[in-house]
Amino acid sequence: MNNKKAEALMQRLVQNKISRPELEELLGSFDDPAMVSGMEESMRKHFDKVLNEYNHKIESNAQDLEIIEQNYRVHNKD
């Protein structure tokens, strides 16, 4: 199995779209150190993407909360 195939299978795995034969092929490639390295890189890219999306969402939510708090203070001055 080449690195592109391993990466494609890993992507199908994390997207929950992998078939049983594909999963068996992926699991069978764990004996090949070069393939394990490729799979690790694929998972690292996926993790970084998910983490960046999460951080962006958190930042966006924090900005929304700040706007809400500012509006509350403006409308509830004593």
A tleap script that builds the chain and sets N, CA, C and O, in Angstrom:
source leaprc.protein.ff14SB
mol = sequence {
  NMET ASN ASN LYS LYS ALA GLU ALA LEU MET
  GLN ARG LEU VAL GLN ASN LYS ILE SER ARG
  PRO GLU LEU GLU GLU LEU LEU GLY SER PHE
  ASP ASP PRO ALA MET VAL SER GLY MET GLU
  GLU SER MET ARG LYS HIE PHE ASP LYS VAL
  LEU ASN GLU TYR ASN HIE LYS ILE GLU SER
  ASN ALA GLN ASP LEU GLU ILE ILE GLU GLN
  ASN TYR ARG VAL HIE ASN LYS CASP
}
set mol.1.N position { 0.859 -1.178 0.000 }
set mol.1.CA position { 0.000 0.000 0.000 }
set mol.1.C position { 0.901 1.236 0.000 }
set mol.1.O position { 1.889 1.289 0.732 }
set mol.2.N position { 0.555 2.224 -0.823 }
set mol.2.CA position { 1.367 3.433 -0.849 }
set mol.2.C position { 0.816 4.467 0.135 }
set mol.2.O position { -0.267 4.302 0.695 }
set mol.3.N position { 1.587 5.528 0.326 }
set mol.3.CA position { 1.195 6.541 1.316 }
set mol.3.C position { -0.123 7.222 0.967 }
set mol.3.O position { -0.926 7.516 1.852 }
set mol.4.N position { -0.347 7.474 -0.320 }
set mol.4.CA position { -1.603 8.126 -0.717 }
set mol.4.C position { -2.793 7.237 -0.392 }
set mol.4.O position { -3.835 7.728 0.043 }
set mol.5.N position { -2.648 5.937 -0.598 }
set mol.5.CA position { -3.722 4.990 -0.283 }
set mol.5.C position { -3.967 4.979 1.227 }
set mol.5.O position { -5.114 5.010 1.674 }
set mol.6.N position { -2.884 4.936 2.010 }
set mol.6.CA position { -3.025 4.933 3.472 }
set mol.6.C position { -3.706 6.216 3.943 }
set mol.6.O position { -4.567 6.174 4.821 }
set mol.7.N position { -3.327 7.349 3.366 }
set mol.7.CA position { -3.933 8.612 3.757 }
set mol.7.C position { -5.418 8.632 3.394 }
set mol.7.O position { -6.246 9.098 4.177 }
set mol.8.N position { -5.749 8.128 2.217 }
set mol.8.CA position { -7.156 8.082 1.804 }
set mol.8.C position { -7.965 7.186 2.746 }
set mol.8.O position { -9.091 7.524 3.112 }
set mol.9.N position { -7.398 6.059 3.133 }
set mol.9.CA position { -8.094 5.157 4.047 }
set mol.9.C position { -8.258 5.787 5.431 }
set mol.9.O position { -9.294 5.626 6.076 }
set mol.10.N position { -7.239 6.496 5.874 }
set mol.10.CA position { -7.339 7.165 7.174 }
set mol.10.C position { -8.432 8.237 7.141 }
set mol.10.O position { -9.182 8.404 8.103 }
set mol.11.N position { -8.508 8.951 6.036 }
set mol.11.CA position { -9.553 9.967 5.908 }
set mol.11.C position { -10.937 9.324 5.922 }
set mol.11.O position { -11.859 9.845 6.549 }
set mol.12.N position { -11.083 8.207 5.240 }
set mol.12.CA position { -12.360 7.494 5.241 }
set mol.12.C position { -12.680 6.996 6.657 }
set mol.12.O position { -13.839 6.980 7.070 }
set mol.13.N position { -11.650 6.595 7.383 }
set mol.13.CA position { -11.848 6.123 8.757 }
set mol.13.C position { -12.366 7.249 9.658 }
set mol.13.O position { -13.354 7.067 10.370 }
set mol.14.N position { -11.706 8.405 9.629 }
set mol.14.CA position { -12.119 9.497 10.518 }
set mol.14.C position { -13.462 10.091 10.097 }
set mol.14.O position { -14.142 10.717 10.910 }
set mol.15.N position { -13.845 9.903 8.845 }
set mol.15.CA position { -15.144 10.380 8.373 }
set mol.15.C position { -16.231 9.326 8.578 }
set mol.15.O position { -17.395 9.545 8.241 }
set mol.16.N position { -15.837 8.182 9.133 }
set mol.16.CA position { -16.754 7.075 9.381 }
set mol.16.C position { -17.392 6.570 8.086 }
set mol.16.O position { -18.578 6.244 8.050 }
set mol.17.N position { -16.585 6.510 7.028 }
set mol.17.CA position { -17.068 6.055 5.731 }
set mol.17.C position { -16.263 4.865 5.212 }
set mol.17.O position { -16.353 4.522 4.033 }
set mol.18.N position { -15.488 4.245 6.072 }
set mol.18.CA position { -14.608 3.168 5.651 }
set mol.18.C position { -15.383 1.844 5.620 }
set mol.18.O position { -16.204 1.569 6.495 }
set mol.19.N position { -15.106 1.049 4.612 }
set mol.19.CA position { -15.753 -0.264 4.514 }
set mol.19.C position { -14.937 -1.293 5.292 }
set mol.19.O position { -13.792 -1.041 5.666 }
set mol.20.N position { -15.529 -2.421 5.522 }
set mol.20.CA position { -14.832 -3.496 6.255 }
set mol.20.C position { -13.549 -3.912 5.535 }
set mol.20.O position { -12.500 -3.998 6.173 }
set mol.21.N position { -13.599 -4.174 4.212 }
set mol.21.CA position { -12.345 -4.544 3.520 }
set mol.21.C position { -11.285 -3.441 3.578 }
set mol.21.O position { -10.094 -3.728 3.695 }
set mol.22.N position { -11.719 -2.181 3.495 }
set mol.22.CA position { -10.763 -1.077 3.586 }
set mol.22.C position { -10.142 -1.009 4.974 }
set mol.22.O position { -8.941 -0.773 5.108 }
set mol.23.N position { -10.954 -1.215 6.005 }
set mol.23.CA position { -10.433 -1.217 7.373 }
set mol.23.C position { -9.421 -2.334 7.561 }
set mol.23.O position { -8.373 -2.127 8.172 }
set mol.24.N position { -9.725 -3.510 7.044 }
set mol.24.CA position { -8.792 -4.631 7.150 }
set mol.24.C position { -7.489 -4.330 6.409 }
set mol.24.O position { -6.406 -4.677 6.878 }
set mol.25.N position { -7.606 -3.681 5.248 }
set mol.25.CA position { -6.404 -3.287 4.508 }
set mol.25.C position { -5.580 -2.292 5.316 }
set mol.25.O position { -4.355 -2.396 5.384 }
set mol.26.N position { -6.258 -1.336 5.920 }
set mol.26.CA position { -5.573 -0.334 6.739 }
set mol.26.C position { -4.890 -0.978 7.937 }
set mol.26.O position { -3.725 -0.697 8.217 }
set mol.27.N position { -5.603 -1.829 8.635 }
set mol.27.CA position { -5.028 -2.498 9.803 }
set mol.27.C position { -3.850 -3.387 9.414 }
set mol.27.O position { -2.880 -3.504 10.163 }
set mol.28.N position { -3.938 -4.007 8.250 }
set mol.28.CA position { -2.843 -4.865 7.777 }
set mol.28.C position { -1.576 -4.086 7.464 }
set mol.28.O position { -0.488 -4.660 7.424 }
set mol.29.N position { -1.709 -2.794 7.245 }
set mol.29.CA position { -0.531 -1.991 6.885 }
set mol.29.C position { 0.251 -1.520 8.104 }
set mol.29.O position { 1.289 -0.877 7.947 }
set mol.30.N position { -0.218 -1.820 9.315 }
set mol.30.CA position { 0.499 -1.399 10.522 }
set mol.30.C position { 1.837 -2.102 10.686 }
set mol.30.O position { 2.658 -1.679 11.500 }
set mol.31.N position { 2.072 -3.169 9.926 }
set mol.31.CA position { 3.355 -3.869 9.984 }
set mol.31.C position { 4.448 -3.129 9.230 }
set mol.31.O position { 5.631 -3.414 9.419 }
set mol.32.N position { 4.070 -2.188 8.385 }
set mol.32.CA position { 5.026 -1.466 7.547 }
set mol.32.C position { 5.340 -0.113 8.192 }
set mol.32.O position { 4.482 0.770 8.219 }
set mol.33.N position { 6.573 0.059 8.716 }
set mol.33.CA position { 6.919 1.315 9.401 }
set mol.33.C position { 6.715 2.557 8.528 }
set mol.33.O position { 6.324 3.607 9.038 }
set mol.34.N position { 6.970 2.454 7.247 }
set mol.34.CA position { 6.776 3.605 6.364 }
set mol.34.C position { 5.294 3.963 6.272 }
set mol.34.O position { 4.936 5.140 6.226 }
set mol.35.N position { 4.450 2.959 6.246 }
set mol.35.CA position { 3.017 3.210 6.177 }
set mol.35.C position { 2.505 3.795 7.492 }
set mol.35.O position { 1.642 4.673 7.487 }
set mol.36.N position { 3.030 3.314 8.607 }
set mol.36.CA position { 2.639 3.857 9.910 }
set mol.36.C position { 3.005 5.332 9.977 }
set mol.36.O position { 2.241 6.146 10.495 }
set mol.37.N position { 4.158 5.666 9.458 }
set mol.37.CA position { 4.580 7.065 9.430 }
set mol.37.C position { 3.604 7.896 8.606 }
set mol.37.O position { 3.226 8.994 9.013 }
set mol.38.N position { 3.194 7.376 7.449 }
set mol.38.CA position { 2.220 8.079 6.605 }
set mol.38.C position { 0.877 8.236 7.295 }
set mol.38.O position { 0.235 9.281 7.183 }
set mol.39.N position { 0.450 7.202 8.009 }
set mol.39.CA position { -0.823 7.275 8.722 }
set mol.39.C position { -0.748 8.286 9.864 }
set mol.39.O position { -1.701 9.025 10.109 }
set mol.40.N position { 0.388 8.313 10.561 }
set mol.40.CA position { 0.561 9.289 11.637 }
set mol.40.C position { 0.475 10.704 11.097 }
set mol.40.O position { -0.144 11.571 11.716 }
set mol.41.N position { 1.082 10.942 9.962 }
set mol.41.CA position { 1.046 12.266 9.349 }
set mol.41.C position { -0.387 12.635 8.954 }
set mol.41.O position { -0.824 13.768 9.156 }
set mol.42.N position { -1.095 11.682 8.401 }
set mol.42.CA position { -2.490 11.917 8.023 }
set mol.42.C position { -3.338 12.257 9.243 }
set mol.42.O position { -4.155 13.177 9.194 }
set mol.43.N position { -3.149 11.525 10.330 }
set mol.43.CA position { -3.908 11.786 11.546 }
set mol.43.C position { -3.513 13.135 12.154 }
set mol.43.O position { -4.362 13.849 12.686 }
set mol.44.N position { -2.243 13.479 12.074 }
set mol.44.CA position { -1.787 14.773 12.594 }
set mol.44.C position { -2.462 15.912 11.825 }
set mol.44.O position { -2.920 16.884 12.425 }
set mol.45.N position { -2.523 15.787 10.495 }
set mol.45.CA position { -3.178 16.808 9.680 }
set mol.45.C position { -4.656 16.917 10.052 }
set mol.45.O position { -5.195 18.016 10.177 }
set mol.46.N position { -5.295 15.778 10.224 }
set mol.46.CA position { -6.716 15.783 10.578 }
set mol.46.C position { -6.914 16.429 11.954 }
set mol.46.O position { -7.806 17.261 12.122 }
set mol.47.N position { -6.101 16.057 12.924 }
set mol.47.CA position { -6.210 16.622 14.266 }
set mol.47.C position { -5.998 18.132 14.235 }
set mol.47.O position { -6.741 18.879 14.873 }
set mol.48.N position { -4.982 18.585 13.491 }
set mol.48.CA position { -4.719 20.022 13.391 }
set mol.48.C position { -5.908 20.753 12.777 }
set mol.48.O position { -6.269 21.839 13.230 }
set mol.49.N position { -6.512 20.171 11.758 }
set mol.49.CA position { -7.673 20.783 11.108 }
set mol.49.C position { -8.830 20.891 12.098 }
set mol.49.O position { -9.449 21.949 12.217 }
set mol.50.N position { -9.123 19.812 12.803 }
set mol.50.CA position { -10.225 19.812 13.765 }
set mol.50.C position { -9.943 20.813 14.886 }
set mol.50.O position { -10.839 21.552 15.294 }
set mol.51.N position { -8.724 20.842 15.379 }
set mol.51.CA position { -8.359 21.771 16.452 }
set mol.51.C position { -8.484 23.220 15.990 }
set mol.51.O position { -8.985 24.065 16.732 }
set mol.52.N position { -8.035 23.514 14.777 }
set mol.52.CA position { -8.155 24.878 14.251 }
set mol.52.C position { -9.616 25.289 14.107 }
set mol.52.O position { -9.979 26.419 14.434 }
set mol.53.N position { -10.456 24.378 13.621 }
set mol.53.CA position { -11.888 24.670 13.496 }
set mol.53.C position { -12.497 24.928 14.871 }
set mol.53.O position { -13.300 25.847 15.034 }
set mol.54.N position { -12.122 24.131 15.845 }
set mol.54.CA position { -12.636 24.294 17.208 }
set mol.54.C position { -12.205 25.646 17.785 }
set mol.54.O position { -13.018 26.377 18.352 }
set mol.55.N position { -10.927 25.963 17.634 }
set mol.55.CA position { -10.420 27.234 18.163 }
set mol.55.C position { -11.112 28.420 17.508 }
set mol.55.O position { -11.430 29.406 18.172 }
set mol.56.N position { -11.342 28.323 16.202 }
set mol.56.CA position { -12.038 29.399 15.494 }
set mol.56.C position { -13.457 29.554 16.040 }
set mol.56.O position { -13.932 30.672 16.237 }
set mol.57.N position { -14.120 28.443 16.280 }
set mol.57.CA position { -15.484 28.489 16.812 }
set mol.57.C position { -15.499 29.099 18.211 }
set mol.57.O position { -16.376 29.901 18.533 }
set mol.58.N position { -14.535 28.721 19.036 }
set mol.58.CA position { -14.433 29.279 20.395 }
set mol.58.C position { -14.203 30.781 20.331 }
set mol.58.O position { -14.838 31.534 21.068 }
set mol.59.N position { -13.301 31.228 19.457 }
set mol.59.CA position { -13.026 32.660 19.321 }
set mol.59.C position { -14.271 33.405 18.849 }
set mol.59.O position { -14.575 34.494 19.336 }
set mol.60.N position { -14.981 32.815 17.904 }
set mol.60.CA position { -16.196 33.435 17.390 }
set mol.60.C position { -17.256 33.537 18.485 }
set mol.60.O position { -17.933 34.558 18.610 }
set mol.61.N position { -17.395 32.484 19.268 }
set mol.61.CA position { -18.363 32.497 20.372 }
set mol.61.C position { -17.980 33.532 21.419 }
set mol.61.O position { -18.850 34.194 21.984 }
set mol.62.N position { -16.696 33.674 21.681 }
set mol.62.CA position { -16.236 34.664 22.663 }
set mol.62.C position { -16.531 36.077 22.165 }
set mol.62.O position { -16.928 36.944 22.944 }
set mol.63.N position { -16.339 36.306 20.876 }
set mol.63.CA position { -16.637 37.627 20.310 }
set mol.63.C position { -18.140 37.907 20.379 }
set mol.63.O position { -18.553 39.018 20.710 }
set mol.64.N position { -18.950 36.900 20.068 }
set mol.64.CA position { -20.404 37.060 20.162 }
set mol.64.C position { -20.819 37.374 21.595 }
set mol.64.O position { -21.669 38.236 21.821 }
set mol.65.N position { -20.231 36.690 22.552 }
set mol.65.CA position { -20.550 36.923 23.963 }
set mol.65.C position { -20.168 38.334 24.382 }
set mol.65.O position { -20.905 38.986 25.121 }
set mol.66.N position { -19.033 38.799 23.918 }
set mol.66.CA position { -18.594 40.162 24.243 }
set mol.66.C position { -19.583 41.180 23.693 }
set mol.66.O position { -19.899 42.152 24.380 }
set mol.67.N position { -20.074 40.989 22.491 }
set mol.67.CA position { -21.056 41.899 21.889 }
set mol.67.C position { -22.345 41.885 22.703 }
set mol.67.O position { -22.928 42.936 22.971 }
set mol.68.N position { -22.780 40.708 23.090 }
set mol.68.CA position { -24.000 40.586 23.896 }
set mol.68.C position { -23.828 41.303 25.230 }
set mol.68.O position { -24.729 42.013 25.677 }
set mol.69.N position { -22.677 41.120 25.865 }
set mol.69.CA position { -22.430 41.780 27.152 }
set mol.69.C position { -22.387 43.297 27.000 }
set mol.69.O position { -22.906 44.021 27.850 }
set mol.70.N position { -21.773 43.781 25.924 }
set mol.70.CA position { -21.729 45.228 25.689 }
set mol.70.C position { -23.127 45.787 25.482 }
set mol.70.O position { -23.474 46.832 26.031 }
set mol.71.N position { -23.925 45.088 24.689 }
set mol.71.CA position { -25.303 45.541 24.462 }
set mol.71.C position { -26.099 45.532 25.749 }
set mol.71.O position { -26.901 46.435 25.990 }
set mol.72.N position { -25.891 44.533 26.570 }
set mol.72.CA position { -26.593 44.451 27.854 }
set mol.72.C position { -26.227 45.650 28.723 }
set mol.72.O position { -27.104 46.287 29.307 }
set mol.73.N position { -24.925 45.960 28.810 }
set mol.73.CA position { -24.478 47.082 29.637 }
set mol.73.C position { -25.045 48.408 29.119 }
set mol.73.O position { -25.431 49.267 29.912 }
set mol.74.N position { -25.098 48.578 27.797 }
set mol.74.CA position { -25.615 49.814 27.212 }
set mol.74.C position { -27.101 49.968 27.543 }
set mol.74.O position { -27.549 51.064 27.880 }
set mol.75.N position { -27.850 48.899 27.452 }
set mol.75.CA position { -29.296 48.971 27.643 }
set mol.75.C position { -29.723 48.874 29.115 }
set mol.75.O position { -30.890 49.103 29.430 }
set mol.76.N position { -28.822 48.549 29.988 }
set mol.76.CA position { -29.173 48.379 31.406 }
set mol.76.C position { -28.368 49.291 32.307 }
set mol.76.O position { -28.030 48.918 33.430 }
set mol.77.N position { -28.058 50.481 31.824 }
set mol.77.CA position { -27.343 51.434 32.662 }
set mol.77.C position { -28.285 51.972 33.724 }
set mol.77.O position { -29.460 52.228 33.462 }
set mol.78.N position { -27.762 52.134 34.900 }
set mol.78.CA position { -28.585 52.666 36.013 }
set mol.78.C position { -28.261 54.106 36.287 }
set mol.78.O position { -28.850 54.713 37.182 }
savepdb mol mol.pdb
quit
